[in-house]
């Protein structure tokens, strides 16, 4: 099972340097293998709002990206719930300050650790932290 970090979906659904690469990678995957969490849903909306505030995205582009994200969830992604165990594990991971993890990234890793999932990300720090913590991760 592939767990997609928010960075993958933001790159796939907005105009970024890696958009074409990520779209090709996603198209080559089996939908049954692709998962996200409820946390990704929150982060995705937050990332688009930040892009709008920073002028990297127009309001109409934000609406279009959110609509594509909703369709992707309905057609191709399994959305995993976030449990209290995921939060406690995230806190334990965040306690390991040498990994450089932010709280949200620690939560992604907590979710991955309990599902035996393979993290797919564009975030170098998170990929390195996952490896340090003994989790399966791939930096695209």
N, C-alpha and C positions, 0 to 999 in steps of 0.2 A: 504494500500500500504506500502510495506517495502522498505525503502531507505537503501541500503547497503553502509556503510562507506568503504573506501579503505582498512582499516585493515582487513576486512572480506575477501576480494578478494585476498589480498596478502597472507593471511594465507591459503586460499583454494587452491591457485595455485602454491605455493612454499613450500618447506619443512620447516615447523615450528612445534612447540610443539602442537598447536591446529589444525593442518591441517586435521586430520581424523575427529575430532568433527565438524569442520566447513563444510567439504564436506558432512557429513551425514545430517547436518542441511539444507544445500542448496538443497540436493536431495529430502528432504521431503517437500519443498516449492512448491507452484503453481507459475510457471514462470510469469504469468500475474500480480502477486503481487510484483514482484521484480523490483526495479528501482535503477538506479545510475544516476549520472549527468556527464556532460562533464568534470567537475572538477575531478571526480573520475578517468576518463581516463588519465588525466594529472598526477595526483598523483600516479596512478598505475605504469606508465612508470618511474616516478621519483624514486619510491620505489625500482623498479627492478634495476635501474641504481645504486642506492646507495648500494644495496646488492652486485652487481657486483664489485663495487669499493672496498667494505669492504671484499671481498673474501668469502661472504656468498653464492654466486651464481656463477656458471661458465657461460661463454658466451652461450653455447648451452642450458643450463637450462633457461637462460633469454629468448632466442628465443622461446623455447617451451612454457614457461609461457605466453609470449605475444600472441602466436598463440592460446592457450587455452582461454585466455581472449577475444580475438577477436571472437572466436566461441561462447563463453558464451554470449557475447553481441548480436550476431546474433540470437542465439537460445532461450535465456531465459531472457534477461534483456531489460527493457525500459530505454533509455537514455534521461534524461531530460536536456533541455537547461538551461543555467545559465543567468539570467536576471540582468539588472542594479538594480532592486529592491532587488534581492538576495544579491548583493554586498552591497547595502546601509544597509540592515538589518544585514548583517554580521558585518559591521563596528559598528553598534549600539550594537550588542552582544559583540564584542571585546572590546568596551568601558567599559564594566562591568568587570573590572580587577579582581574582586574577583572570577570569574569563572575559571580563569587560562587558558582560551581558547587561542590557537594559531590562527593565521589569517586563515589558511586553514580549521581548524575545525569550526571556526565561519562561514565560507562560507557554509560548509555542513549544519550547523544548519539554516542558512538563507534560503537555498533551501528547507529544510524539513519544515520550518515554513510556507512557502507559498503554499505548496502542501498538507498540512495536513497529511504528511507521518509519519510513525513510524520508527525511526532511529534504525538500527541494527549495533552494533559496538563492537570492542574488547577494545576500548579506555575508560578507567575508568573516566578520566577527562572530556572527551567529553560527556559521558553518564550522569555524574553528572551535568554538565553545562546545558545540554538539559533539565533535570528535573527542575533545578533551574529556567530556562527560561520558564517553562510551556509547554515544548514540550514532545511528546511521544518518549520514548527511551527504548532500551533493551540492556543490556550488556550481550553478550554471554559468 
